[in-house]
């Protein structure tokens, strides 16, 4: 899998999760815990950078 394809898949996954959370009004309630997914995606980005390095 190429890095660009991996990035697109992750962006679509994030968008879908945010849309679902917005539909159930969970974004306002879980604002305290937004640091956890940000850290998870940071480490996922670090992994993809190492894995798909040219």
Buried (B, 14 or more C-beta within 10 A) or exposed (E): EEEEEBEEEBEEEEEEEEEEBEEEEEEEEEEEEEEEBEEEEEEEEEEBEEEBEE
